[in-house]
Amino acid sequence: MENCLFCKILRGEIPSSRVYEDENVYAFRDINPQAPVHVLIIPKAHLTSADEIVADNAALVAAVFTAIPKIAAAEGLTNGYRVITNVGEDGAQSVKHLHFHLLGGKKLPESMA
């Protein structure tokens, strides 16, 4: 997608702090971290949100979830972490490219409210 912020990051048009990359997945530090470790993990192929996941593209999500433990280990998250994806306006999705937040580095609150 031409105007998608994360697609621009993938194309190198906007700088990012890369922490992981393979043929299907790109991960980088969030510029507004909500925890000591806050990494955004995206599939390189554009999907707007989890609402667009179907059998034909589910392998992209599998690739992301295969990368998550590798990223968590590299970030030193040995005592646990949280993975979140936001969908749509009420879900507080600010960038319309499927992405997962990897949060950790401290005891996270149980409440999300």
The 8 nearest C-alpha neighbors of each residue, nearest first, counted from 0:
[[1, 3, 2, 6, 45, 7, 4, 5],
 [0, 2, 3, 6, 7, 4, 10, 5],
 [3, 1, 0, 4, 7, 6, 5, 95],
 [2, 4, 6, 0, 5, 1, 7, 95],
 [5, 3, 7, 6, 2, 8, 94, 13],
 [4, 6, 8, 7, 3, 9, 96, 94],
 [5, 7, 9, 3, 8, 4, 10, 0],
 [8, 6, 10, 4, 12, 5, 9, 13],
 [7, 9, 13, 5, 11, 6, 10, 12],
 [8, 10, 6, 7, 11, 5, 43, 25],
 [9, 11, 7, 8, 12, 6, 13, 5],
 [12, 10, 8, 9, 13, 7, 14, 15],
 [13, 11, 7, 10, 8, 14, 9, 6],
 [12, 14, 8, 11, 7, 15, 10, 4],
 [15, 13, 8, 11, 12, 16, 7, 17],
 [14, 16, 17, 27, 13, 8, 28, 11],
 [15, 17, 27, 28, 18, 14, 29, 26],
 [18, 16, 27, 19, 15, 26, 28, 20],
 [17, 19, 27, 26, 16, 28, 20, 70],
 [20, 18, 26, 17, 25, 70, 27, 21],
 [21, 19, 25, 24, 26, 22, 18, 17],
 [20, 22, 24, 23, 25, 19, 66, 43],
 [21, 23, 24, 20, 43, 25, 42, 62],
 [24, 22, 43, 21, 42, 62, 59, 25],
 [23, 25, 42, 21, 43, 20, 41, 63],
 [24, 26, 20, 41, 40, 19, 42, 43],
 [27, 25, 40, 19, 39, 18, 17, 41],
 [26, 28, 17, 16, 18, 39, 38, 15],
 [27, 29, 38, 16, 37, 39, 30, 17],
 [28, 30, 32, 31, 38, 37, 39, 27],
 [29, 31, 32, 28, 15, 37, 16, 27],
 [32, 30, 29, 33, 37, 28, 34, 38],
 [33, 31, 37, 29, 34, 30, 35, 36],
 [32, 34, 37, 31, 35, 102, 36, 29],
 [33, 35, 36, 32, 37, 102, 103, 104],
 [36, 34, 104, 103, 37, 105, 32, 33],
 [37, 35, 103, 34, 104, 102, 38, 32],
 [38, 36, 102, 32, 101, 34, 29, 28],
 [37, 39, 28, 101, 27, 29, 100, 40],
 [38, 40, 100, 27, 26, 99, 29, 28],
 [41, 39, 26, 99, 98, 25, 38, 100],
 [42, 40, 98, 25, 24, 43, 26, 97],
 [41, 43, 24, 44, 23, 59, 25, 63],
 [42, 44, 23, 24, 41, 45, 25, 9],
 [45, 43, 42, 46, 23, 59, 41, 6],
 [46, 44, 96, 43, 47, 0, 42, 97],
 [45, 47, 97, 96, 48, 51, 44, 52],
 [46, 48, 96, 95, 97, 45, 51, 49],
 [49, 47, 97, 50, 46, 51, 86, 96],
 [48, 50, 51, 52, 97, 86, 47, 84],
 [49, 51, 48, 52, 86, 47, 53, 46],
 [52, 50, 49, 48, 53, 46, 47, 56],
 [53, 51, 49, 50, 57, 56, 54, 48],
 [54, 52, 55, 56, 57, 51, 50, 49],
 [53, 55, 57, 56, 52, 58, 51, 59],
 [56, 54, 53, 57, 58, 52, 59, 51],
 [57, 55, 58, 54, 53, 59, 52, 60],
 [58, 56, 54, 59, 60, 53, 55, 52],
 [57, 59, 61, 56, 60, 62, 55, 54],
 [60, 58, 62, 57, 61, 56, 42, 63],
 [59, 61, 63, 62, 57, 58, 64, 42],
 [60, 62, 58, 64, 59, 63, 65, 57],
 [61, 63, 65, 59, 60, 64, 58, 66],
 [64, 62, 60, 66, 61, 65, 24, 67],
 [65, 63, 67, 61, 66, 62, 60, 68],
 [64, 66, 62, 63, 67, 61, 68, 69],
 [65, 67, 63, 69, 64, 68, 70, 62],
 [66, 68, 64, 70, 69, 65, 71, 63],
 [69, 67, 71, 70, 66, 72, 65, 64],
 [70, 68, 72, 66, 67, 71, 73, 65],
 [69, 71, 73, 67, 68, 72, 74, 66],
 [70, 72, 68, 74, 76, 73, 69, 67],
 [73, 71, 75, 69, 74, 70, 76, 68],
 [72, 74, 70, 75, 71, 69, 76, 68],
 [75, 73, 71, 72, 76, 70, 36, 104],
 [76, 74, 72, 73, 77, 71, 104, 78],
 [75, 77, 71, 74, 72, 78, 79, 104],
 [76, 78, 75, 79, 72, 71, 80, 74],
 [79, 77, 76, 80, 104, 75, 105, 103],
 [80, 78, 77, 76, 103, 81, 104, 106],
 [79, 81, 103, 102, 76, 82, 101, 78],
 [80, 82, 102, 101, 103, 83, 79, 100],
 [83, 81, 101, 100, 99, 102, 80, 84],
 [84, 82, 100, 99, 81, 85, 101, 102],
 [83, 85, 99, 98, 100, 86, 82, 97],
 [84, 86, 92, 90, 91, 83, 87, 48],
 [87, 85, 90, 92, 48, 49, 84, 91],
 [88, 86, 92, 90, 89, 91, 85, 48],
 [87, 89, 91, 90, 92, 86, 93, 85],
 [90, 88, 91, 87, 86, 92, 85, 93],
 [89, 91, 86, 85, 87, 88, 92, 84],
 [92, 90, 88, 89, 85, 93, 87, 86],
 [93, 91, 85, 87, 86, 90, 88, 94],
 [92, 94, 91, 95, 88, 87, 85, 86],
 [95, 93, 96, 92, 4, 5, 3, 97],
 [94, 96, 47, 48, 93, 97, 92, 3],
 [97, 95, 47, 46, 94, 48, 98, 45],
 [98, 96, 48, 47, 46, 41, 49, 95],
 [99, 97, 41, 40, 96, 84, 39, 100],
 [98, 100, 84, 40, 83, 39, 82, 101],
 [99, 101, 39, 83, 82, 38, 102, 84],
 [100, 102, 82, 38, 37, 81, 39, 99],
 [103, 101, 37, 81, 36, 80, 34, 100],
 [104, 102, 80, 36, 105, 34, 35, 81],
 [103, 105, 35, 36, 76, 34, 106, 102],
 [106, 104, 103, 107, 35, 34, 36, 80],
 [105, 107, 108, 104, 103, 79, 80, 78],
 [106, 108, 105, 109, 103, 80, 34, 81],
 [109, 107, 110, 106, 111, 105, 112, 81],
 [108, 110, 107, 111, 106, 112, 81, 80],
 [111, 109, 108, 112, 107, 106, 81, 83],
 [110, 112, 109, 108, 107, 83, 81, 90],
 [111, 110, 109, 108, 90, 91, 107, 89]]
